[in-house]
Amino acid sequence: MLLSVLWKKRNRLIPFALFCLLLAPLCACGAGKEQEAGRAYEVYYLNREETSVSSETVYLDEGLTQDEQITALLSALQTAPEDVSLKVSAGVSFQISGYRVEEGQLNLDVDESYRKLSATTEVLVRASLVRTLTQAEGINHVLMTVAGQSLMDASGASVGPMTADTFLDNAGDAINPYEMVTLKLYFANETGDRLVETTRTLEYNSNISVERLVVDCLVKGPDTDQAFPTVNPDTRVIGVTVRDGICYVNFDEAFLTQVYNVTPDVVIYSITNSLVELTSVNRVQISIDGQTDLIFRETFNLANVYERNLDLIGESSRTEETQAQTQEDTA
């Protein structure tokens, strides 16, 4: 979906559709085509697996103003690339609300849906936006906000102004180096009263912590039909930090709304046991919007710090009862 309005330097609102009509004959994607007229810009897209960023070339007329360049690049970021292995970075899972330019800095605002991006995808989206938009004339930095509020990274720290070099590794030729990791994750069994141990090997963006990766995987849910989710999928992970072996996990209030038929201890220890599998974590504390003075489902005091619980791992009590009854019947 395209932008509805643009927030210009003097806060004058301009219909985005009008800009698109004016710029349409001036903008053409150059992947696989020869295009000599105009200036070449690289527009960055995500790959389908959301593990890397690649670019396609767009040509814009030499005479465009800074505002017109920014508008055209934003439009290109939301237009499907020619390479079918790539997909747009913006305009699907979140919307760009507007922008303002101040002394070489592009202030770009996105809507609340942006917060629902996983940590790995968010970094790649941010890289594609910044590397694309800093090519506009006179733009040295991009500062992103979410619904007018500061953008926070996976660790909960505020993300400041970014340049294209922010997303280059030491070799200078790749965005966000990736690493392979094998995680041991605990989800629910079918009856929701026990934990099921699963193993997942995946490539992840090393700019985020592996602790955050674990929590993101738990919110997303299992990738096998032998296990079942424990955390409300609408839950937003506000921050994950580790200090002195304690992992502090901060969720938004959606965490308190239980949409799956799982017991409260399965929820708490799905998170705790999964994180304690990491060598950096010994104990876990959960907070809601930064607050710990809450009782989760009238059972677990979130002011407490929780340790690994192996007693919940294994077959459900219902299955055990059925097996016991079967043995009695057989006898």
PEDACOR-V729694 format. One record per pair of residues at least 24 apart in sequence whose C-alpha atoms are under 8 Angstrom apart, sorted by the first residue. I is the first residue (numbers start at 0). J is the second residue. If there is no record, write none. Layout:
i j
I J
I J
This chain:
i j
0 77
0 90
0 91
0 94
1 74
1 77
1 90
2 74
2 94
2 95
2 96
2 97
3 96
4 96
4 97
5 96
5 97
5 98
6 97
6 98
6 99
7 66
7 97
7 98
7 99
7 100
8 99
8 100
8 101
9 99
10 99
15 70
18 67
18 70
19 71
19 74
22 67
22 71
25 58
25 59
25 60
26 57
26 58
26 59
26 60
26 71
27 57
27 58
27 59
28 55
28 56
28 57
28 58
28 80
28 81
29 55
29 56
29 57
29 58
30 55
30 56
30 57
30 81
30 82
34 58
36 60
37 61
40 131
40 134
41 131
42 72
42 75
42 76
42 127
42 130
42 131
43 76
43 88
43 127
43 128
43 130
43 131
44 76
44 80
44 85
44 86
44 87
44 88
44 127
45 85
45 86
45 87
45 88
45 123
45 124
45 127
46 84
46 85
46 86
47 84
47 85
47 86
49 120
49 123
50 119
50 120
50 123
50 202
50 203
50 204
51 123
51 174
51 175
52 123
52 126
52 127
52 174
53 85
55 80
65 135
65 136
65 137
68 135
68 136
69 132
69 135
72 131
72 132
73 132
76 128
88 124
88 127
88 128
89 124
92 116
96 146
103 137
103 138
103 139
103 140
104 138
104 139
104 140
104 141
104 142
104 160
105 138
105 139
105 140
105 141
105 142
106 141
106 142
106 143
106 144
107 141
107 142
107 143
107 144
108 143
108 144
108 145
108 146
108 147
109 143
109 144
109 145
109 146
109 147
110 145
110 146
111 145
111 146
113 145
114 145
114 235
115 235
117 215
118 152
118 153
118 207
118 211
118 212
118 215
119 203
119 204
119 207
119 212
122 206
123 175
126 163
126 166
126 174
129 161
129 162
129 163
130 162
130 163
133 162
133 163
153 207
153 208
153 211
153 237
153 238
153 239
154 207
154 208
154 211
154 238
154 239
154 240
155 237
155 238
155 239
155 240
175 204
175 205
175 206
176 204
176 205
176 206
177 202
177 203
177 204
177 205
178 202
178 203
178 204
178 205
179 203
182 213
183 273
183 276
184 213
184 217
184 269
184 272
184 273
185 268
185 269
185 270
185 272
185 273
186 217
186 220
186 221
186 226
186 227
186 228
186 229
186 265
186 269
187 226
187 227
187 228
187 229
187 261
187 265
187 269
188 225
188 226
188 227
188 314
188 315
189 225
189 226
189 227
190 260
190 261
190 315
190 317
191 227
191 260
191 261
191 262
191 265
191 315
192 261
192 262
192 265
192 311
192 315
192 316
193 265
193 311
193 312
193 313
193 314
193 315
193 316
194 265
194 269
194 311
194 312
194 313
194 314
195 226
195 312
195 313
196 312
197 226
210 239
210 240
210 246
210 274
210 277
211 238
211 239
211 240
213 273
213 274
214 270
214 274
217 269
217 270
228 259
229 259
229 261
229 265
229 266
229 269
230 254
230 257
230 259
230 266
231 256
231 257
231 258
231 259
237 288
241 279
241 280
244 279
244 280
244 281
244 282
245 280
245 281
245 282
245 283
245 284
246 274
246 280
246 281
246 282
246 283
246 284
247 283
247 284
247 285
247 286
248 283
248 284
248 285
248 286
249 285
249 286
249 287
249 288
249 289
250 285
250 286
250 287
250 288
250 289
251 287
251 288
252 287
252 288
254 287
255 295
255 296
263 295
263 296
263 298
263 299
264 299
265 311
268 307
268 308
271 305
271 306
271 307
272 306
272 307
272 308
272 309
275 306
275 307
281 306
281 307
282 306
282 307
